Amino acid sequence: MVAQTIKVGKKYAVYLPKKVVENLQIKEGDFLILQTKEDGILLKPVKKIGIVKPWSKIKPEEVERVGEEITGKLLE
């Protein structure tokens, strides 16, 4: 764990030290979770989820059609 003193800038901006950013692999545009504690603030990077490939070749229209069929049978 690293402890460093940083300065609060205009509009309360906080700039993260380069070593911290590199160690945590934080990139510009990434999201952080800000949590207030009794004695301070905790910042945690939001875990990045890889690209998920579709597991099925069903089109949305087909899902809609089947859903309507099932609904029709349930209402009979």
C-alpha positions in Angstrom: 0.0 0.0 0.0 1.3 3.4 -0.9 0.5 6.7 1.0 1.2 10.0 -0.7 0.2 13.6 -0.1 -1.7 15.1 -3.1 -3.3 18.5 -3.5 -6.9 19.3 -4.3 -7.2 21.5 -7.4 -9.8 23.7 -8.9 -13.3 22.5 -8.6 -12.0 19.9 -6.1 -10.2 17.9 -8.7 -7.8 15.3 -7.4 -5.0 14.1 -9.6 -3.7 10.6 -9.1 0.1 10.0 -9.0 1.6 8.4 -12.0 2.9 5.4 -10.1 -0.5 4.7 -8.6 -2.2 4.9 -12.0 0.3 2.6 -13.6 0.2 0.1 -10.8 -3.6 -0.1 -10.9 -3.7 0.2 -14.7 -6.1 3.1 -14.6 -6.7 4.9 -17.9 -8.3 8.2 -18.7 -12.1 7.7 -18.8 -12.1 4.8 -16.4 -14.6 4.8 -13.6 -13.7 4.8 -9.9 -15.9 4.0 -6.9 -15.6 6.8 -4.3 -16.5 5.7 -0.8 -16.4 8.0 2.3 -15.1 6.6 5.5 -15.1 8.1 9.0 -11.4 9.1 8.6 -11.1 9.7 4.9 -11.9 8.7 1.3 -11.4 5.4 -0.5 -11.1 5.2 -4.3 -11.4 1.8 -6.0 -11.2 1.2 -9.7 -14.3 -0.4 -11.3 -13.3 -3.8 -12.5 -13.2 -4.0 -16.3 -15.2 -6.7 -18.0 -13.8 -8.1 -21.3 -15.9 -8.1 -24.5 -18.5 -10.8 -24.3 -19.1 -12.7 -27.5 -22.7 -13.7 -28.3 -23.3 -17.3 -27.3 -26.3 -17.6 -29.7 -27.2 -16.7 -33.2 -30.9 -16.0 -32.4 -32.1 -12.7 -33.7 -34.1 -10.3 -31.5 -37.1 -10.6 -33.9 -37.1 -14.4 -33.3 -37.1 -14.0 -29.5 -40.0 -11.5 -29.8 -42.0 -13.9 -32.0 -41.4 -16.9 -29.7 -42.3 -14.7 -26.7 -45.6 -13.7 -28.3 -46.4 -17.4 -29.1 -45.8 -18.4 -25.4 -47.8 -15.5 -24.1 -50.7 -16.4 -26.5 -50.7 -20.0 -25.2 -50.6 -18.9 -21.6 -53.7 -16.6 -22.2 -55.8 -19.3 -23.8 
